[in-house]
């Protein structure tokens, strides 16, 4: 017991325990430009097309610049790619849903007109 207290007092590591590796970030190159954030596109997709995918795009888009300026260029690129992916998915899902709704209305009106005829 006395030996364990000495180890803790001397800030020695416990046997079998290793510190997890810390991520190594580098300062951004002054000539380096942050990746595309997709923030405006994500907001528009959220408002006009598809809320869940737009929110996923906004969350990832908000991480792009913060990771870039923290020196995590790879994380910034990953966040940009994820934001672009969710924004594009949301756009196409919203566009597809809109087209399907228009087709449904056209078919519904055509069916209603064919039953009642023009009077």
C-alpha positions in Angstrom: 0.0 0.0 0.0 2.8 2.3 0.9 4.4 1.6 -2.5 1.2 2.5 -4.4 1.0 5.8 -2.6 4.6 6.6 -3.5 3.8 5.8 -7.2 0.9 8.2 -7.2 2.8 10.8 -5.3 5.6 10.7 -7.9 3.1 10.8 -10.8 4.3 7.5 -12.2 2.0 5.6 -14.5 0.4 2.4 -13.3 1.7 -0.8 -14.8 -0.1 -1.8 -18.0 -1.6 1.7 -18.5 -0.8 3.8 -21.5 -1.8 7.3 -22.3 -4.1 7.4 -25.3 -2.4 9.2 -28.3 -3.2 12.8 -28.6 -4.1 14.2 -32.0 -1.4 16.2 -33.6 -2.8 19.3 -35.2 -0.7 21.6 -37.4 -1.2 25.3 -37.8 -2.9 26.1 -41.1 -0.6 27.3 -43.9 -1.2 31.1 -44.4 -1.8 30.4 -48.1 -4.2 27.5 -47.4 -7.9 28.2 -48.0 -10.6 26.5 -45.8 -12.6 23.9 -47.7 -16.1 24.8 -48.9 -18.5 24.9 -45.9 -21.8 24.2 -47.6 -23.6 26.3 -44.9 -25.8 28.4 -47.2 -26.8 25.4 -49.3 -27.5 23.4 -46.2 -29.8 26.2 -44.8 -31.6 26.5 -48.1 -32.1 22.7 -48.2 -33.4 22.7 -44.6 -35.9 25.5 -45.4 -37.0 24.4 -48.9 -36.5 20.7 -49.3 -35.8 18.3 -46.5 -35.4 19.2 -42.8 -33.6 16.1 -41.4 -30.9 16.0 -44.1 -30.5 19.8 -44.1 -29.9 19.7 -40.4 -27.2 17.1 -40.8 -25.6 19.3 -43.5 -25.7 22.4 -41.2 -24.1 20.5 -38.3 -21.2 19.3 -40.5 -20.9 22.7 -42.3 -20.5 24.4 -38.9 -17.5 22.2 -38.1 -15.6 23.0 -41.3 -14.0 26.3 -40.4 -13.6 25.6 -36.7 -11.7 22.5 -37.5 -9.6 24.2 -40.1 -8.6 27.1 -37.8 -7.8 24.6 -35.0 -5.3 23.1 -37.4 -7.2 19.9 -38.2 -7.2 20.2 -42.0 -8.1 16.5 -42.5 -11.1 16.8 -40.1 -12.1 20.0 -41.9 -12.1 18.2 -45.3 -14.1 15.3 -43.8 -16.7 17.7 -42.4 -16.9 19.5 -45.7 -17.4 16.3 -47.6 -20.1 15.1 -45.1 -21.9 18.5 -45.3 -21.9 18.3 -49.1 -23.1 14.7 -49.0 -26.1 15.5 -46.7 -26.9 18.7 -48.5 -27.0 16.9 -51.9 -29.1 14.0 -50.5 -31.5 16.5 -48.9 -31.8 18.4 -52.2 -32.5 15.3 -54.3 -34.9 13.8 -51.7 -36.8 17.1 -51.5 -36.9 17.5 -55.3 -38.1 13.9 -55.7 -40.8 14.3 -53.1 -42.0 17.5 -54.9 -42.1 15.8 -58.3 -44.1 12.9 -56.8 -46.6 15.3 -55.1 -47.1 17.1 -58.5 -47.6 13.8 -60.3 -50.1 12.8 -57.6 -52.1 16.0 -57.9 -52.1 15.8 -61.7 -53.4 12.2 -61.6 -55.9 13.1 -58.9 -57.3 16.0 -60.9 -57.4 13.9 -64.1 -59.3 11.1 -62.3 -61.7 13.6 -60.8 -62.4 15.2 -64.1 -62.9 11.9 -65.9 -65.5 10.8 -63.3 -67.5 14.1 -63.3 -66.8 15.3 -66.8 -66.9 18.9 -67.7 -70.3 20.4 -67.0 
